[in-house]
Amino acid sequence: MKIRNLVASTSFLLISVVTAPSASAHAALESTVPAKGAIVSKTTSQVSMLFGEDILVIKGKNPNSISVTDSKGKKVSIGVAVVSGTKISNALRAPLSTGKYTVKYRVVSADGHVVSGSYTFSVK
Ligand SMILES: [Cu+2]
């Protein structure tokens, strides 16, 4: 192999590694309802999240969870998270009291990767 070809193929290899779709290879959080930092009414009865890719559902087993707690750490999410394609939602114990709420989520992408995080919203 000529040096120039070697350099070319090495560069190609490097580019391939650098541009490997690590972020897009699994479900990234795209939007939430309520939105991050939003101020919503007491009648808000569920949280839902939309991901960029399908969320994994194993028949009879749900590896995905959403937990919503108030400012004192008291859990207000009830039941289990419901998954439908790229959407996951969880019911809340409405009506909610005024204050700040933290949503913690852990979902498994269709490719098996775990995506987790948290955000807050407020009730006025
Ligand atoms: Cu992935």
Backbone and ligand atoms as CSV (ligand in chain L), in Angstrom:
chain,resi,resn,atom,element,x,y,z
A,1,MET,N,N,0.842,-1.206,0.000
A,1,MET,CA,C,0.000,0.000,0.000
A,1,MET,C,C,0.871,1.247,0.000
A,2,LYS,N,N,0.555,2.171,-0.890
A,2,LYS,CA,C,1.307,3.415,-0.951
A,2,LYS,C,C,0.963,4.263,0.266
A,3,ILE,N,N,1.923,5.094,0.643
A,3,ILE,CA,C,1.734,5.940,1.826
A,3,ILE,C,C,0.452,6.773,1.705
A,4,ARG,N,N,0.247,7.338,0.518
A,4,ARG,CA,C,-0.917,8.210,0.349
A,4,ARG,C,C,-2.229,7.434,0.606
A,5,ASN,N,N,-2.260,6.201,0.121
A,5,ASN,CA,C,-3.446,5.377,0.333
A,5,ASN,C,C,-3.629,5.050,1.816
A,6,LEU,N,N,-2.493,4.823,2.457
A,6,LEU,CA,C,-2.536,4.480,3.873
A,6,LEU,C,C,-3.107,5.663,4.668
A,7,VAL,N,N,-2.604,6.870,4.330
A,7,VAL,CA,C,-3.077,8.078,5.007
A,7,VAL,C,C,-4.579,8.255,4.763
A,8,ALA,N,N,-4.963,8.042,3.516
A,8,ALA,CA,C,-6.374,8.214,3.167
A,8,ALA,C,C,-7.249,7.235,3.938
A,9,SER,N,N,-6.836,5.989,4.004
A,9,SER,CA,C,-7.682,5.014,4.691
A,9,SER,C,C,-7.663,5.225,6.201
A,10,THR,N,N,-6.533,5.719,6.709
A,10,THR,CA,C,-6.464,5.994,8.145
A,10,THR,C,C,-7.400,7.149,8.494
A,11,SER,N,N,-7.377,8.181,7.648
A,11,SER,CA,C,-8.256,9.329,7.880
A,11,SER,C,C,-9.706,8.888,7.852
A,12,PHE,N,N,-10.010,8.034,6.886
A,12,PHE,CA,C,-11.385,7.564,6.768
A,12,PHE,C,C,-11.805,6.837,8.041
A,13,LEU,N,N,-10.883,6.012,8.544
A,13,LEU,CA,C,-11.152,5.240,9.755
A,13,LEU,C,C,-11.414,6.186,10.931
A,14,LEU,N,N,-10.574,7.215,11.048
A,14,LEU,CA,C,-10.716,8.179,12.133
A,14,LEU,C,C,-12.059,8.893,12.048
A,15,ILE,N,N,-12.394,9.329,10.840
A,15,ILE,CA,C,-13.659,10.032,10.647
A,15,ILE,C,C,-14.825,9.115,11.025
A,16,SER,N,N,-14.709,7.865,10.636
A,16,SER,CA,C,-15.764,6.905,10.949
A,16,SER,C,C,-15.954,6.777,12.450
A,17,VAL,N,N,-14.833,6.757,13.178
A,17,VAL,CA,C,-14.912,6.598,14.627
A,17,VAL,C,C,-15.499,7.855,15.264
A,18,VAL,N,N,-15.001,9.014,14.841
A,18,VAL,CA,C,-15.450,10.274,15.422
A,18,VAL,C,C,-16.926,10.541,15.159
A,19,THR,N,N,-17.372,10.211,13.960
A,19,THR,CA,C,-18.763,10.497,13.610
A,19,THR,C,C,-19.721,9.345,13.912
A,20,ALA,N,N,-19.202,8.314,14.590
A,20,ALA,CA,C,-20.083,7.204,14.946
A,20,ALA,C,C,-21.265,7.749,15.733
A,21,PRO,N,N,-22.460,7.390,15.333
A,21,PRO,CA,C,-23.656,7.970,15.966
A,21,PRO,C,C,-23.922,7.424,17.364
A,22,SER,N,N,-23.135,7.901,18.337
A,22,SER,CA,C,-23.315,7.415,19.702
A,22,SER,C,C,-24.579,7.995,20.326
A,23,ALA,N,N,-24.862,9.266,20.038
A,23,ALA,CA,C,-26.030,9.901,20.641
A,23,ALA,C,C,-27.315,9.470,19.947
A,24,SER,N,N,-27.257,9.360,18.623
A,24,SER,CA,C,-28.468,9.026,17.894
A,24,SER,C,C,-28.718,7.525,17.857
A,25,ALA,N,N,-27.769,6.762,18.401
A,25,ALA,CA,C,-27.926,5.312,18.364
A,25,ALA,C,C,-28.924,4.815,19.397
A,26,HIS,N,N,-29.260,5.685,20.351
A,26,HIS,CA,C,-30.271,5.272,21.304
A,26,HIS,C,C,-31.242,6.423,21.554
A,27,ALA,N,N,-32.269,6.103,22.272
A,27,ALA,CA,C,-33.345,7.073,22.477
A,27,ALA,C,C,-32.918,8.276,23.298
A,28,ALA,N,N,-32.931,9.461,22.689
A,28,ALA,CA,C,-32.627,10.697,23.402
A,28,ALA,C,C,-33.936,11.414,23.690
A,29,LEU,N,N,-33.991,12.039,24.857
A,29,LEU,CA,C,-35.205,12.759,25.234
A,29,LEU,C,C,-35.385,13.983,24.344
A,30,GLU,N,N,-36.517,14.078,23.676
A,30,GLU,CA,C,-36.762,15.192,22.754
A,30,GLU,C,C,-37.698,16.249,23.329
A,31,SER,N,N,-38.739,15.814,24.015
A,31,SER,CA,C,-39.648,16.787,24.615
A,31,SER,C,C,-40.409,16.173,25.768
A,32,THR,N,N,-40.914,17.034,26.643
A,32,THR,CA,C,-41.684,16.555,27.783
A,32,THR,C,C,-42.930,17.411,27.970
A,33,VAL,N,N,-43.948,16.806,28.595
A,33,VAL,CA,C,-45.159,17.530,28.993
A,33,VAL,C,C,-45.434,17.163,30.445
A,34,PRO,N,N,-45.419,18.095,31.402
A,34,PRO,CA,C,-45.063,19.510,31.233
A,34,PRO,C,C,-43.619,19.661,30.742
A,35,ALA,N,N,-43.340,20.796,30.089
A,35,ALA,CA,C,-41.985,21.057,29.619
A,35,ALA,C,C,-41.076,21.315,30.814
A,36,LYS,N,N,-39.766,21.148,30.594
A,36,LYS,CA,C,-38.791,21.423,31.643
A,36,LYS,C,C,-38.937,22.867,32.113
A,37,GLY,N,N,-39.073,23.055,33.423
A,37,GLY,CA,C,-39.158,24.398,33.990
A,37,GLY,C,C,-40.516,25.063,33.847
A,38,ALA,N,N,-41.482,24.356,33.288
A,38,ALA,CA,C,-42.805,24.945,33.063
A,38,ALA,C,C,-43.570,25.144,34.371
A,39,ILE,N,N,-44.508,26.085,34.352
A,39,ILE,CA,C,-45.400,26.295,35.492
A,39,ILE,C,C,-46.778,25.866,35.016
A,40,VAL,N,N,-47.308,24.833,35.670
A,40,VAL,CA,C,-48.583,24.260,35.221
A,40,VAL,C,C,-49.635,24.320,36.327
A,41,SER,N,N,-50.866,23.977,35.976
A,41,SER,CA,C,-51.966,24.040,36.943
A,41,SER,C,C,-52.012,22.788,37.816
A,42,LYS,N,N,-52.775,22.904,38.911
A,42,LYS,CA,C,-52.904,21.809,39.884
A,42,LYS,C,C,-53.578,20.577,39.302
A,43,THR,N,N,-54.304,20.796,38.201
A,43,THR,CA,C,-55.050,19.682,37.621
A,43,THR,C,C,-54.200,18.787,36.716
A,44,THR,N,N,-52.922,19.133,36.581
A,44,THR,CA,C,-52.019,18.304,35.764
A,44,THR,C,C,-52.060,16.869,36.289
A,45,SER,N,N,-52.464,15.934,35.437
A,45,SER,CA,C,-52.678,14.576,35.926
A,45,SER,C,C,-51.714,13.536,35.364
A,46,GLN,N,N,-50.772,13.996,34.519
A,46,GLN,CA,C,-49.758,13.047,34.056
A,46,GLN,C,C,-48.539,13.772,33.510
A,47,VAL,N,N,-47.426,13.044,33.452
A,47,VAL,CA,C,-46.238,13.550,32.769
A,47,VAL,C,C,-45.999,12.609,31.597
A,48,SER,N,N,-45.523,13.174,30.499
A,48,SER,CA,C,-45.185,12.323,29.367
A,48,SER,C,C,-43.911,12.822,28.713
A,49,MET,N,N,-43.186,11.916,28.120
A,49,MET,CA,C,-41.918,12.230,27.478
A,49,MET,C,C,-41.858,11.573,26.112
A,50,LEU,N,N,-41.258,12.310,25.189
A,50,LEU,CA,C,-41.113,11.807,23.834
A,50,LEU,C,C,-39.624,11.613,23.554
A,51,PHE,N,N,-39.253,10.423,23.125
A,51,PHE,CA,C,-37.851,10.122,22.817
A,51,PHE,C,C,-37.653,10.006,21.313
A,52,GLY,N,N,-36.405,10.095,20.890
A,52,GLY,CA,C,-36.068,10.054,19.473
A,52,GLY,C,C,-36.191,8.668,18.856
A,53,GLU,N,N,-36.219,7.672,19.682
A,53,GLU,CA,C,-36.326,6.308,19.184
A,53,GLU,C,C,-37.254,5.505,20.086
A,54,ASP,N,N,-37.647,4.359,19.603
A,54,ASP,CA,C,-38.555,3.522,20.378
A,54,ASP,C,C,-37.969,3.128,21.729
A,55,ILE,N,N,-38.864,3.013,22.681
A,55,ILE,CA,C,-38.501,2.584,24.023
A,55,ILE,C,C,-38.782,1.083,24.104
A,56,LEU,N,N,-37.860,0.389,24.741
A,56,LEU,CA,C,-37.970,-1.070,24.804
A,56,LEU,C,C,-39.097,-1.527,25.730
A,57,VAL,N,N,-39.880,-2.432,25.216
A,57,VAL,CA,C,-40.918,-3.053,26.034
A,57,VAL,C,C,-40.750,-4.558,25.909
A,58,ILE,N,N,-40.597,-5.198,27.043
A,58,ILE,CA,C,-40.485,-6.649,27.044
A,58,ILE,C,C,-41.826,-7.163,27.535
A,59,LYS,N,N,-42.385,-8.090,26.815
A,59,LYS,CA,C,-43.708,-8.600,27.170
A,59,LYS,C,C,-43.770,-9.026,28.638
A,60,GLY,N,N,-44.717,-8.450,29.348
A,60,GLY,CA,C,-44.904,-8.807,30.752
A,60,GLY,C,C,-43.903,-8.178,31.694
A,61,LYS,N,N,-42.947,-7.399,31.151
A,61,LYS,CA,C,-41.925,-6.784,31.989
A,61,LYS,C,C,-41.722,-5.361,31.505
A,62,ASN,N,N,-41.721,-4.413,32.425
A,62,ASN,CA,C,-41.507,-3.025,32.035
A,62,ASN,C,C,-40.213,-2.519,32.658
A,63,PRO,N,N,-39.160,-2.385,31.852
A,63,PRO,CA,C,-37.880,-1.941,32.395
A,63,PRO,C,C,-37.783,-0.421,32.508
A,64,ASN,N,N,-38.893,0.272,32.177
A,64,ASN,CA,C,-38.892,1.733,32.149
A,64,ASN,C,C,-39.632,2.299,33.349
A,65,SER,N,N,-39.119,3.391,33.886
A,65,SER,CA,C,-39.806,3.971,35.025
A,65,SER,C,C,-39.735,5.488,35.048
A,66,ILE,N,N,-40.774,6.086,35.625
A,66,ILE,CA,C,-40.835,7.530,35.844
A,66,ILE,C,C,-41.233,7.709,37.298
A,67,SER,N,N,-40.508,8.580,37.987
A,67,SER,CA,C,-40.849,8.873,39.370
A,67,SER,C,C,-40.955,10.383,39.526
A,68,VAL,N,N,-42.090,10.838,40.038
A,68,VAL,CA,C,-42.290,12.277,40.237
A,68,VAL,C,C,-42.470,12.529,41.728
A,69,THR,N,N,-41.663,13.434,42.263
A,69,THR,CA,C,-41.741,13.739,43.687
A,69,THR,C,C,-41.908,15.238,43.902
A,70,ASP,N,N,-42.544,15.595,45.025
A,70,ASP,CA,C,-42.709,17.019,45.341
A,70,ASP,C,C,-41.448,17.536,46.035
A,71,SER,N,N,-41.485,18.794,46.467
A,71,SER,CA,C,-40.285,19.413,47.043
A,71,SER,C,C,-39.855,18.750,48.353
A,72,LYS,N,N,-40.775,18.002,48.981
A,72,LYS,CA,C,-40.418,17.310,50.226
A,72,LYS,C,C,-39.991,15.866,49.968
A,73,GLY,N,N,-39.962,15.506,48.694
A,73,GLY,CA,C,-39.542,14.150,48.347
A,73,GLY,C,C,-40.672,13.142,48.345
A,74,LYS,N,N,-41.906,13.628,48.518
A,74,LYS,CA,C,-43.050,12.725,48.525
A,74,LYS,C,C,-43.445,12.377,47.090
A,75,LYS,N,N,-43.630,11.080,46.873
A,75,LYS,CA,C,-43.940,10.603,45.533
A,75,LYS,C,C,-45.380,10.928,45.135
A,76,VAL,N,N,-45.542,11.530,43.958
A,76,VAL,CA,C,-46.891,11.847,43.477
A,76,VAL,C,C,-47.245,11.073,42.207
A,77,SER,N,N,-46.272,10.346,41.665
A,77,SER,CA,C,-46.575,9.515,40.494
A,77,SER,C,C,-47.224,8.237,40.994
A,78,ILE,N,N,-48.213,7.774,40.250
A,78,ILE,CA,C,-48.931,6.571,40.673
A,78,ILE,C,C,-48.941,5.531,39.550
A,79,GLY,N,N,-49.031,4.283,39.954
A,79,GLY,CA,C,-49.054,3.197,38.980
A,79,GLY,C,C,-47.705,3.024,38.297
A,80,VAL,N,N,-47.724,2.481,37.097
A,80,VAL,CA,C,-46.484,2.250,36.359
A,80,VAL,C,C,-46.459,3.097,35.090
A,81,ALA,N,N,-45.272,3.291,34.574
A,81,ALA,CA,C,-45.100,4.055,33.346
A,81,ALA,C,C,-45.682,3.270,32.168
A,82,VAL,N,N,-46.383,3.994,31.307
A,82,VAL,CA,C,-46.990,3.367,30.135
A,82,VAL,C,C,-46.194,3.754,28.896
A,83,VAL,N,N,-45.772,2.761,28.137
A,83,VAL,CA,C,-44.956,3.003,26.946
A,83,VAL,C,C,-45.757,2.748,25.681
A,84,SER,N,N,-45.616,3.673,24.726
A,84,SER,CA,C,-46.234,3.484,23.418
A,84,SER,C,C,-45.271,4.021,22.369
A,85,GLY,N,N,-44.515,3.149,21.760
A,85,GLY,CA,C,-43.542,3.565,20.746
A,85,GLY,C,C,-42.432,4.403,21.343
A,86,THR,N,N,-42.399,5.698,20.943
A,86,THR,CA,C,-41.345,6.593,21.432
A,86,THR,C,C,-41.834,7.403,22.632
A,87,LYS,N,N,-43.071,7.136,23.060
A,87,LYS,CA,C,-43.661,7.917,24.155
A,87,LYS,C,C,-43.787,7.103,25.433
A,88,ILE,N,N,-43.508,7.784,26.558
A,88,ILE,CA,C,-43.704,7.140,27.857
A,88,ILE,C,C,-44.428,8.141,28.744
A,89,SER,N,N,-45.400,7.656,29.502
A,89,SER,CA,C,-46.151,8.561,30.369
A,89,SER,C,C,-46.447,7.896,31.699
A,90,ASN,N,N,-46.765,8.722,32.673
A,90,ASN,CA,C,-47.083,8.203,34.007
A,90,ASN,C,C,-48.136,9.097,34.661
A,91,ALA,N,N,-49.113,8.467,35.265
A,91,ALA,CA,C,-50.178,9.222,35.928
A,91,ALA,C,C,-49.674,9.855,37.214
A,92,LEU,N,N,-50.305,10.996,37.581
A,92,LEU,CA,C,-49.964,11.706,38.809
A,92,LEU,C,C,-51.174,11.756,39.725
A,93,ARG,N,N,-50.892,11.833,41.017
A,93,ARG,CA,C,-51.944,11.941,42.008
A,93,ARG,C,C,-52.470,13.387,42.006
A,94,ALA,N,N,-53.436,13.664,41.145
A,94,ALA,CA,C,-53.991,15.015,41.021
A,94,ALA,C,C,-55.168,15.177,41.978
A,95,PRO,N,N,-55.507,16.398,42.424
A,95,PRO,CA,C,-54.796,17.631,42.085
A,95,PRO,C,C,-53.473,17.761,42.848
A,96,LEU,N,N,-52.524,18.402,42.222
A,96,LEU,CA,C,-51.211,18.589,42.840
A,96,LEU,C,C,-51.231,19.853,43.703
A,97,SER,N,N,-50.360,19.898,44.679
A,97,SER,CA,C,-50.208,21.101,45.497
A,97,SER,C,C,-49.250,22.041,44.777
A,98,THR,N,N,-49.286,23.301,45.170
A,98,THR,CA,C,-48.345,24.246,44.559
A,98,THR,C,C,-46.933,23.870,45.009
A,99,GLY,N,N,-45.964,24.170,44.173
A,99,GLY,CA,C,-44.580,23.871,44.515
A,99,GLY,C,C,-43.821,23.296,43.347
A,100,LYS,N,N,-42.609,22.882,43.641
A,100,LYS,CA,C,-41.718,22.364,42.608
A,100,LYS,C,C,-41.727,20.840,42.623
A,101,TYR,N,N,-41.727,20.263,41.443
A,101,TYR,CA,C,-41.733,18.809,41.307
A,101,TYR,C,C,-40.542,18.335,40.493
A,102,THR,N,N,-40.008,17.191,40.894
A,102,THR,CA,C,-38.869,16.618,40.174
A,102,THR,C,C,-39.298,15.330,39.479
A,103,VAL,N,N,-39.004,15.263,38.205
A,103,VAL,CA,C,-39.319,14.070,37.413
A,103,VAL,C,C,-38.015,13.319,37.161
A,104,LYS,N,N,-37.966,12.074,37.606
A,104,LYS,CA,C,-36.789,11.243,37.334
A,104,LYS,C,C,-37.239,10.125,36.398
A,105,TYR,N,N,-36.449,9.912,35.362
A,105,TYR,CA,C,-36.830,8.856,34.425
A,105,TYR,C,C,-35.662,7.941,34.116
A,106,ARG,N,N,-36.022,6.725,33.778
A,106,ARG,CA,C,-35.042,5.735,33.366
A,106,ARG,C,C,-35.731,4.885,32.308
A,107,VAL,N,N,-35.273,5.018,31.079
A,107,VAL,CA,C,-35.882,4.219,30.020
A,107,VAL,C,C,-34.800,3.397,29.319
A,108,VAL,N,N,-35.227,2.318,28.718
A,108,VAL,CA,C,-34.309,1.471,27.968
A,108,VAL,C,C,-34.654,1.617,26.493
A,109,SER,N,N,-33.654,2.026,25.703
A,109,SER,CA,C,-33.864,2.178,24.267
A,109,SER,C,C,-34.102,0.812,23.638
A,110,ALA,N,N,-34.669,0.842,22.445
A,110,ALA,CA,C,-34.901,-0.408,21.725
A,110,ALA,C,C,-33.594,-1.159,21.506
A,111,ASP,N,N,-32.454,-0.423,21.456
A,111,ASP,CA,C,-31.157,-1.079,21.257
A,111,ASP,C,C,-30.532,-1.567,22.563
A,112,GLY,N,N,-31.257,-1.396,23.666
A,112,GLY,CA,C,-30.787,-1.913,24.940
A,112,GLY,C,C,-30.056,-0.911,25.816
A,113,HIS,N,N,-29.760,0.272,25.290
A,113,HIS,CA,C,-29.068,1.289,26.076
A,113,HIS,C,C,-30.018,1.976,27.055
A,114,VAL,N,N,-29.506,2.232,28.243
A,114,VAL,CA,C,-30.309,2.902,29.266
A,114,VAL,C,C,-30.128,4.410,29.155
A,115,VAL,N,N,-31.228,5.128,29.180
A,115,VAL,CA,C,-31.200,6.586,29.158
A,115,VAL,C,C,-31.913,7.059,30.423
A,116,SER,N,N,-31.213,7.846,31.233
A,116,SER,CA,C,-31.864,8.329,32.447
A,116,SER,C,C,-31.517,9.780,32.707
A,117,GLY,N,N,-32.323,10.418,33.515
A,117,GLY,CA,C,-32.099,11.822,33.830
A,117,GLY,C,C,-33.235,12.371,34.658
A,118,SER,N,N,-33.212,13.664,34.870
A,118,SER,CA,C,-34.288,14.269,35.633
A,118,SER,C,C,-34.479,15.720,35.223
A,119,TYR,N,N,-35.651,16.258,35.532
A,119,TYR,CA,C,-35.936,17.666,35.277
A,119,TYR,C,C,-37.038,18.101,36.225
A,120,THR,N,N,-37.281,19.380,36.285
A,120,THR,CA,C,-38.296,19.865,37.221
A,120,THR,C,C,-39.351,20.712,36.520
A,121,PHE,N,N,-40.503,20.796,37.140
A,121,PHE,CA,C,-41.552,21.729,36.709
A,121,PHE,C,C,-42.234,22.216,37.977
A,122,SER,N,N,-43.023,23.248,37.863
A,122,SER,CA,C,-43.696,23.797,39.051
A,122,SER,C,C,-45.198,23.857,38.870
A,123,VAL,N,N,-45.892,23.790,39.985
A,123,VAL,CA,C,-47.349,23.899,39.986
A,123,VAL,C,C,-47.716,25.168,40.726
A,124,LYS,N,N,-48.581,25.943,40.072
A,124,LYS,CA,C,-48.992,27.217,40.681
A,124,LYS,C,C,-50.492,27.237,40.909
L,1,CU,CU,CU,-28.000,3.237,21.997
